[in-house]
Amino acid sequence: MDKKSHKHVEEQEAPVQDVAEGAEGGDRLKELETLLAEKEAEAAANWDKFVRERADLENYRKRTMREKEELIKYGNESLILEILPAVDNMERALDHLDPESQDPVVVGIRMTLDMLVNALKKFGVTPVVSEKGGAFDSAHHQAMGQVESDEYPAGSIAEVFQKGYLLNERLLRPAMVMVVK
């Protein structure tokens, strides 16, 4: 073959080669677009996982802070429940003594009771309101029984057996009462 005819053959093969490369390039482009779409989907999934994990972490942090606050606020509940019977006994002892008595033992009991009550108040302990003739509240009172009474209306407190207490507005111990029928 002469140069002229060889050149002509090369020219004819070049477009065929370009078409082949174009077809290969199109396949490669589609392959890259597919890979890009897969990577974008993976990135979106990873972002979603990140956002969810971040939210879970924030919820965990808030929950632990709330639990810590509750522990501080109500952590001494068991100690207070152990002290309340002593307060009850001192109040019962003073109920049986002359309120005007200046006997050193009576004065000492009053002072000790006042100190205990003030210490309990300092830690958020308050007595449940439960007076004779007052309204019965099942959220704060425990009915020990029912009695008939002409003195008080039905559904009111006839007698208080034991004081109830709240710890930071949460019921610590209900008041034990008799209710009028």
GULUM-163718 format. One record per residue: residue number from 1; residue in one letter; x, y, z of N, C-alpha, C in turn. Coordinates in steps of 0.2 Angstrom, whole numbers, m for minus. Layout:
REM GULUM-163718
+-----+-----+-------+-------+-------+-------+-------+-------+-------+-------+-------+
:   n : res :   n_u :   n_v :   n_w :  ca_u :  ca_v :  ca_w :   c_u :   c_v :   c_w :
+-----+-----+-------+-------+-------+-------+-------+-------+-------+-------+-------+
: NUM :   A :     X :     Y :     Z :     X :     Y :     Z :     X :     Y :     Z :
...
+-----+-----+-------+-------+-------+-------+-------+-------+-------+-------+-------+
//
This chain:
REM GULUM-163718
+-----+-----+-------+-------+-------+-------+-------+-------+-------+-------+-------+
:   n : res :   n_u :   n_v :   n_w :  ca_u :  ca_v :  ca_w :   c_u :   c_v :   c_w :
+-----+-----+-------+-------+-------+-------+-------+-------+-------+-------+-------+
:   1 :   M :     4 :    m6 :     0 :     0 :     0 :     0 :     4 :     6 :     0 :
:   2 :   D :     2 :    11 :    m4 :     6 :    17 :    m4 :     3 :    21 :     2 :
:   3 :   K :     7 :    27 :     3 :     6 :    31 :     8 :    m1 :    34 :     8 :
:   4 :   K :    m3 :    36 :     2 :    m9 :    39 :     1 :   m15 :    35 :     3 :
:   5 :   S :   m15 :    28 :     1 :   m20 :    24 :     2 :   m20 :    22 :    10 :
:   6 :   H :   m14 :    22 :    13 :   m13 :    20 :    20 :   m16 :    26 :    24 :
:   7 :   K :   m15 :    32 :    22 :   m18 :    38 :    25 :   m25 :    38 :    25 :
:   8 :   H :   m28 :    36 :    19 :   m35 :    35 :    18 :   m38 :    30 :    23 :
:   9 :   V :   m35 :    25 :    24 :   m37 :    19 :    28 :   m37 :    22 :    35 :
:  10 :   E :   m32 :    25 :    37 :   m31 :    28 :    44 :   m37 :    33 :    45 :
:  11 :   E :   m39 :    37 :    40 :   m44 :    42 :    41 :   m51 :    39 :    42 :
:  12 :   Q :   m51 :    33 :    39 :   m58 :    30 :    39 :   m58 :    26 :    46 :
:  13 :   E :   m53 :    24 :    49 :   m53 :    20 :    55 :   m53 :    25 :    61 :
:  14 :   A :   m51 :    31 :    60 :   m51 :    36 :    66 :   m58 :    38 :    68 :
:  15 :   P :   m63 :    39 :    63 :   m70 :    40 :    65 :   m73 :    34 :    69 :
:  16 :   V :   m71 :    28 :    67 :   m74 :    22 :    70 :   m71 :    22 :    77 :
:  17 :   Q :   m64 :    24 :    78 :   m61 :    24 :    84 :   m64 :    29 :    89 :
:  18 :   D :   m66 :    35 :    86 :   m69 :    40 :    90 :   m76 :    38 :    92 :
:  19 :   V :   m80 :    35 :    88 :   m86 :    32 :    90 :   m86 :    27 :    95 :
:  20 :   A :   m80 :    23 :    95 :   m79 :    17 :   100 :   m77 :    21 :   106 :
:  21 :   E :   m73 :    26 :   106 :   m71 :    29 :   112 :   m77 :    33 :   115 :
:  22 :   G :   m81 :    36 :   110 :   m87 :    40 :   113 :   m92 :    35 :   116 :
:  23 :   A :   m93 :    29 :   114 :   m97 :    24 :   117 :   m94 :    22 :   123 :
:  24 :   E :   m88 :    21 :   123 :   m84 :    19 :   130 :   m85 :    25 :   135 :
:  25 :   G :   m84 :    31 :   132 :   m84 :    37 :   136 :   m91 :    38 :   139 :
:  26 :   G :   m96 :    36 :   135 :  m103 :    37 :   137 :  m105 :    32 :   143 :
:  27 :   D :  m102 :    26 :   142 :  m103 :    21 :   147 :   m99 :    23 :   153 :
:  28 :   R :   m93 :    25 :   152 :   m89 :    28 :   158 :   m93 :    33 :   162 :
:  29 :   L :   m96 :    38 :   158 :  m100 :    43 :   161 :  m106 :    41 :   165 :
:  30 :   K :  m109 :    36 :   162 :  m115 :    33 :   165 :  m113 :    30 :   172 :
:  31 :   E :  m107 :    26 :   171 :  m104 :    23 :   177 :  m103 :    28 :   183 :
:  32 :   L :   m99 :    33 :   181 :   m98 :    39 :   185 :  m104 :    42 :   188 :
:  33 :   E :  m109 :    43 :   184 :  m115 :    46 :   187 :  m118 :    41 :   192 :
:  34 :   T :  m118 :    35 :   190 :  m121 :    30 :   195 :  m117 :    30 :   201 :
:  35 :   L :  m110 :    30 :   201 :  m106 :    30 :   207 :  m108 :    36 :   211 :
:  36 :   L :  m108 :    42 :   208 :  m110 :    48 :   211 :  m116 :    48 :   215 :
:  37 :   A :  m121 :    45 :   211 :  m128 :    45 :   214 :  m128 :    40 :   221 :
:  38 :   E :  m124 :    35 :   220 :  m123 :    30 :   226 :  m120 :    34 :   232 :
:  39 :   K :  m114 :    38 :   230 :  m111 :    41 :   235 :  m115 :    47 :   238 :
:  40 :   E :  m119 :    50 :   234 :  m124 :    55 :   237 :  m129 :    52 :   241 :
:  41 :   A :  m131 :    46 :   240 :  m136 :    43 :   244 :  m133 :    41 :   250 :
:  42 :   E :  m127 :    38 :   250 :  m123 :    36 :   256 :  m122 :    42 :   260 :
:  43 :   A :  m120 :    48 :   257 :  m119 :    54 :   261 :  m125 :    56 :   264 :
:  44 :   A :  m131 :    56 :   261 :  m137 :    58 :   264 :  m139 :    53 :   270 :
:  45 :   A :  m138 :    47 :   269 :  m139 :    42 :   274 :  m134 :    43 :   280 :
:  46 :   N :  m128 :    45 :   279 :  m123 :    46 :   284 :  m125 :    53 :   288 :
:  47 :   W :  m128 :    58 :   284 :  m130 :    64 :   287 :  m136 :    63 :   292 :
:  48 :   D :  m140 :    58 :   289 :  m146 :    57 :   293 :  m144 :    53 :   300 :
:  49 :   K :  m140 :    48 :   299 :  m137 :    45 :   305 :  m134 :    50 :   310 :
:  50 :   F :  m130 :    54 :   307 :  m127 :    59 :   311 :  m132 :    64 :   315 :
:  51 :   V :  m137 :    66 :   312 :  m142 :    70 :   315 :  m146 :    66 :   320 :
:  52 :   R :  m147 :    60 :   319 :  m151 :    56 :   324 :  m146 :    55 :   330 :
:  53 :   E :  m140 :    53 :   329 :  m136 :    52 :   334 :  m135 :    58 :   338 :
:  54 :   R :  m134 :    64 :   335 :  m134 :    70 :   338 :  m140 :    72 :   343 :
:  55 :   A :  m146 :    70 :   340 :  m152 :    71 :   344 :  m152 :    66 :   350 :
:  56 :   D :  m150 :    60 :   349 :  m150 :    55 :   354 :  m145 :    58 :   360 :
:  57 :   L :  m139 :    60 :   358 :  m134 :    63 :   362 :  m137 :    69 :   366 :
:  58 :   E :  m141 :    73 :   363 :  m144 :    79 :   366 :  m149 :    77 :   371 :
:  59 :   N :  m153 :    72 :   369 :  m158 :    69 :   374 :  m155 :    66 :   380 :
:  60 :   Y :  m150 :    62 :   379 :  m146 :    59 :   384 :  m144 :    64 :   389 :
:  61 :   R :  m141 :    69 :   386 :  m138 :    75 :   391 :  m143 :    78 :   395 :
:  62 :   K :  m149 :    79 :   392 :  m155 :    82 :   395 :  m157 :    78 :   401 :
:  63 :   R :  m158 :    71 :   399 :  m161 :    66 :   404 :  m156 :    66 :   410 :
:  64 :   T :  m149 :    65 :   408 :  m145 :    65 :   414 :  m145 :    71 :   418 :
:  65 :   M :  m146 :    77 :   415 :  m146 :    83 :   419 :  m152 :    83 :   424 :
:  66 :   R :  m158 :    81 :   421 :  m164 :    80 :   424 :  m164 :    76 :   430 :
:  67 :   E :  m161 :    70 :   429 :  m160 :    65 :   434 :  m155 :    67 :   440 :
:  68 :   K :  m150 :    71 :   438 :  m146 :    74 :   443 :  m149 :    79 :   447 :
:  69 :   E :  m153 :    83 :   444 :  m157 :    88 :   448 :  m162 :    85 :   452 :
:  70 :   E :  m165 :    79 :   450 :  m170 :    76 :   454 :  m166 :    72 :   460 :
:  71 :   L :  m160 :    70 :   459 :  m156 :    67 :   464 :  m155 :    72 :   469 :
:  72 :   I :  m153 :    78 :   467 :  m151 :    83 :   472 :  m157 :    85 :   476 :
:  73 :   K :  m163 :    86 :   472 :  m169 :    88 :   475 :  m172 :    83 :   480 :
:  74 :   Y :  m172 :    77 :   478 :  m176 :    71 :   482 :  m171 :    66 :   485 :
:  75 :   G :  m164 :    67 :   484 :  m160 :    62 :   486 :  m160 :    61 :   494 :
:  76 :   N :  m162 :    66 :   498 :  m162 :    65 :   505 :  m169 :    62 :   508 :
:  77 :   E :  m173 :    60 :   503 :  m180 :    57 :   505 :  m179 :    52 :   510 :
:  78 :   S :  m175 :    47 :   509 :  m175 :    41 :   514 :  m173 :    44 :   521 :
:  79 :   L :  m168 :    48 :   521 :  m166 :    51 :   528 :  m172 :    55 :   531 :
:  80 :   I :  m175 :    59 :   527 :  m181 :    63 :   530 :  m186 :    58 :   533 :
:  81 :   L :  m188 :    53 :   529 :  m193 :    48 :   531 :  m191 :    45 :   538 :
:  82 :   E :  m184 :    44 :   539 :  m182 :    41 :   545 :  m183 :    46 :   551 :
:  83 :   I :  m182 :    53 :   550 :  m182 :    58 :   555 :  m190 :    60 :   557 :
:  84 :   L :  m194 :    59 :   552 :  m201 :    61 :   553 :  m204 :    57 :   559 :
:  85 :   P :  m203 :    51 :   560 :  m206 :    48 :   566 :  m204 :    51 :   573 :
:  86 :   A :  m198 :    53 :   573 :  m195 :    57 :   579 :  m199 :    63 :   580 :
:  87 :   V :  m200 :    67 :   574 :  m204 :    73 :   575 :  m211 :    72 :   577 :
:  88 :   D :  m214 :    66 :   574 :  m221 :    64 :   577 :  m221 :    63 :   584 :
:  89 :   N :  m216 :    59 :   587 :  m216 :    57 :   594 :  m215 :    64 :   598 :
:  90 :   M :  m211 :    68 :   596 :  m210 :    74 :   600 :  m217 :    79 :   600 :
:  91 :   E :  m220 :    79 :   594 :  m226 :    82 :   594 :  m232 :    79 :   599 :
:  92 :   R :  m232 :    72 :   599 :  m236 :    69 :   603 :  m235 :    70 :   610 :
:  93 :   A :  m228 :    70 :   612 :  m226 :    71 :   619 :  m229 :    78 :   621 :
:  94 :   L :  m228 :    83 :   617 :  m230 :    90 :   618 :  m237 :    91 :   619 :
:  95 :   D :  m241 :    87 :   615 :  m248 :    87 :   615 :  m251 :    85 :   622 :
:  96 :   H :  m247 :    80 :   625 :  m249 :    78 :   632 :  m247 :    82 :   638 :
:  97 :   L :  m243 :    87 :   636 :  m240 :    91 :   642 :  m243 :    98 :   642 :
:  98 :   D :  m243 :   101 :   647 :  m246 :   108 :   648 :  m242 :   113 :   643 :
:  99 :   P :  m246 :   116 :   639 :  m242 :   121 :   634 :  m239 :   127 :   638 :
: 100 :   E :  m241 :   128 :   644 :  m238 :   134 :   647 :  m232 :   132 :   652 :
: 101 :   S :  m231 :   125 :   652 :  m225 :   123 :   656 :  m219 :   126 :   654 :
: 102 :   Q :  m215 :   127 :   660 :  m208 :   130 :   659 :  m203 :   125 :   662 :
: 103 :   D :  m205 :   119 :   663 :  m201 :   113 :   665 :  m195 :   113 :   660 :
: 104 :   P :  m189 :   112 :   662 :  m183 :   112 :   657 :  m184 :   106 :   652 :
: 105 :   V :  m186 :   101 :   654 :  m187 :    95 :   649 :  m192 :    97 :   644 :
: 106 :   V :  m198 :   100 :   646 :  m203 :   102 :   641 :  m200 :   107 :   636 :
: 107 :   V :  m196 :   112 :   639 :  m193 :   118 :   635 :  m188 :   114 :   630 :
: 108 :   G :  m184 :   110 :   633 :  m179 :   106 :   628 :  m182 :   103 :   623 :
: 109 :   I :  m188 :    99 :   624 :  m192 :    96 :   619 :  m194 :   101 :   614 :
: 110 :   R :  m197 :   106 :   616 :  m200 :   111 :   611 :  m194 :   114 :   607 :
: 111 :   M :  m188 :   115 :   610 :  m183 :   118 :   606 :  m180 :   113 :   601 :
: 112 :   T :  m179 :   107 :   603 :  m177 :   102 :   599 :  m182 :   101 :   593 :
: 113 :   L :  m188 :   101 :   594 :  m193 :   100 :   589 :  m193 :   106 :   584 :
: 114 :   D :  m192 :   112 :   587 :  m192 :   118 :   582 :  m186 :   117 :   578 :
: 115 :   M :  m180 :   115 :   581 :  m174 :   114 :   577 :  m175 :   109 :   571 :
: 116 :   L :  m178 :   104 :   573 :  m179 :    98 :   568 :  m184 :   101 :   562 :
: 117 :   V :  m189 :   104 :   564 :  m194 :   107 :   559 :  m191 :   112 :   555 :
: 118 :   N :  m187 :   117 :   558 :  m183 :   122 :   554 :  m178 :   118 :   549 :
: 119 :   A :  m175 :   113 :   551 :  m170 :   110 :   547 :  m174 :   106 :   541 :
: 120 :   L :  m180 :   103 :   543 :  m183 :   100 :   537 :  m186 :   105 :   532 :
: 121 :   K :  m188 :   111 :   535 :  m190 :   117 :   530 :  m185 :   119 :   526 :
: 122 :   K :  m179 :   119 :   528 :  m173 :   121 :   524 :  m172 :   117 :   518 :
: 123 :   F :  m174 :   110 :   519 :  m173 :   105 :   514 :  m179 :   104 :   510 :
: 124 :   G :  m184 :   109 :   511 :  m190 :   108 :   506 :  m196 :   104 :   509 :
: 125 :   V :  m195 :   102 :   515 :  m201 :    98 :   518 :  m206 :   103 :   521 :
: 126 :   T :  m212 :   102 :   519 :  m218 :   106 :   522 :  m223 :   101 :   524 :
: 127 :   P :  m227 :   103 :   529 :  m233 :    99 :   531 :  m239 :    99 :   526 :
: 128 :   V :  m242 :    94 :   526 :  m248 :    93 :   522 :  m254 :    97 :   526 :
: 129 :   V :  m258 :   101 :   523 :  m263 :   105 :   526 :  m268 :    99 :   528 :
: 130 :   S :  m270 :    98 :   534 :  m275 :    93 :   536 :  m277 :    95 :   543 :
: 131 :   E :  m283 :    99 :   543 :  m286 :   101 :   549 :  m293 :    98 :   550 :
: 132 :   K :  m295 :    98 :   556 :  m302 :    95 :   557 :  m307 :   100 :   554 :
: 133 :   G :  m311 :    97 :   550 :  m316 :   101 :   546 :  m314 :   103 :   539 :
: 134 :   G :  m307 :   102 :   538 :  m305 :   104 :   531 :  m307 :    99 :   526 :
: 135 :   A :  m306 :   100 :   520 :  m308 :    96 :   515 :  m303 :    90 :   514 :
: 136 :   F :  m306 :    84 :   513 :  m302 :    78 :   512 :  m299 :    78 :   505 :
: 137 :   D :  m293 :    77 :   504 :  m290 :    77 :   497 :  m286 :    70 :   497 :
: 138 :   S :  m288 :    66 :   492 :  m285 :    59 :   492 :  m278 :    59 :   489 :
: 139 :   A :  m276 :    65 :   486 :  m269 :    66 :   484 :  m265 :    67 :   490 :
: 140 :   H :  m267 :    69 :   495 :  m263 :    71 :   501 :  m265 :    68 :   507 :
: 141 :   H :  m271 :    65 :   507 :  m273 :    62 :   514 :  m274 :    54 :   512 :
: 142 :   Q :  m273 :    50 :   518 :  m275 :    43 :   518 :  m281 :    42 :   523 :
: 143 :   A :  m286 :    40 :   520 :  m292 :    39 :   525 :  m291 :    33 :   528 :
: 144 :   M :  m291 :    33 :   535 :  m291 :    27 :   539 :  m298 :    24 :   541 :
: 145 :   G :  m303 :    28 :   540 :  m309 :    26 :   541 :  m314 :    32 :   540 :
: 146 :   Q :  m321 :    30 :   541 :  m326 :    35 :   541 :  m330 :    35 :   547 :
: 147 :   V :  m332 :    41 :   549 :  m336 :    42 :   555 :  m342 :    47 :   553 :
: 148 :   E :  m347 :    46 :   557 :  m353 :    51 :   557 :  m351 :    57 :   561 :
: 149 :   S :  m353 :    63 :   559 :  m352 :    69 :   563 :  m357 :    74 :   561 :
: 150 :   D :  m360 :    77 :   566 :  m365 :    83 :   565 :  m361 :    89 :   565 :
: 151 :   E :  m354 :    89 :   568 :  m350 :    95 :   568 :  m347 :    97 :   562 :
: 152 :   Y :  m345 :    92 :   557 :  m342 :    93 :   551 :  m346 :    91 :   545 :
: 153 :   P :  m346 :    94 :   539 :  m349 :    91 :   533 :  m346 :    85 :   531 :
: 154 :   A :  m350 :    81 :   527 :  m348 :    75 :   524 :  m342 :    76 :   519 :
: 155 :   G :  m337 :    72 :   519 :  m331 :    72 :   515 :  m326 :    77 :   518 :
: 156 :   S :  m327 :    79 :   524 :  m322 :    83 :   527 :  m318 :    79 :   532 :
: 157 :   I :  m312 :    81 :   535 :  m308 :    78 :   540 :  m311 :    78 :   547 :
: 158 :   A :  m312 :    73 :   550 :  m315 :    73 :   557 :  m309 :    72 :   562 :
: 159 :   E :  m304 :    69 :   560 :  m298 :    68 :   565 :  m292 :    67 :   561 :
: 160 :   V :  m286 :    70 :   564 :  m280 :    69 :   561 :  m276 :    64 :   565 :
: 161 :   F :  m274 :    58 :   563 :  m270 :    54 :   567 :  m262 :    55 :   566 :
: 162 :   Q :  m260 :    57 :   560 :  m253 :    58 :   559 :  m252 :    63 :   553 :
: 163 :   K :  m248 :    68 :   554 :  m247 :    73 :   549 :  m244 :    70 :   543 :
: 164 :   G :  m245 :    73 :   537 :  m242 :    71 :   531 :  m237 :    77 :   529 :
: 165 :   Y :  m233 :    75 :   525 :  m227 :    80 :   523 :  m226 :    79 :   515 :
: 166 :   L :  m224 :    85 :   513 :  m222 :    86 :   506 :  m215 :    87 :   505 :
: 167 :   L :  m211 :    85 :   500 :  m204 :    86 :   499 :  m204 :    90 :   493 :
: 168 :   N :  m202 :    96 :   493 :  m202 :   100 :   486 :  m208 :    99 :   482 :
: 169 :   E :  m214 :   100 :   485 :  m221 :    99 :   482 :  m223 :    92 :   480 :
: 170 :   R :  m219 :    87 :   482 :  m220 :    80 :   480 :  m222 :    77 :   486 :
: 171 :   L :  m227 :    73 :   486 :  m230 :    70 :   492 :  m224 :    65 :   495 :
: 172 :   L :  m222 :    66 :   501 :  m217 :    62 :   505 :  m221 :    57 :   509 :
: 173 :   R :  m226 :    59 :   513 :  m230 :    54 :   517 :  m237 :    57 :   517 :
: 174 :   P :  m242 :    54 :   516 :  m249 :    56 :   516 :  m251 :    57 :   524 :
: 175 :   A :  m255 :    62 :   525 :  m258 :    63 :   532 :  m263 :    57 :   533 :
: 176 :   M :  m263 :    54 :   539 :  m268 :    49 :   540 :  m274 :    52 :   544 :
: 177 :   V :  m280 :    51 :   541 :  m286 :    55 :   544 :  m292 :    51 :   544 :
: 178 :   M :  m297 :    53 :   548 :  m303 :    50 :   548 :  m308 :    55 :   544 :
: 179 :   V :  m312 :    52 :   540 :  m316 :    56 :   535 :  m324 :    56 :   538 :
: 180 :   V :  m327 :    61 :   537 :  m334 :    61 :   539 :  m338 :    58 :   533 :
: 181 :   K :  m343 :    54 :   536 :  m348 :    51 :   531 :  m353 :    56 :   528 :
+-----+-----+-------+-------+-------+-------+-------+-------+-------+-------+-------+
//
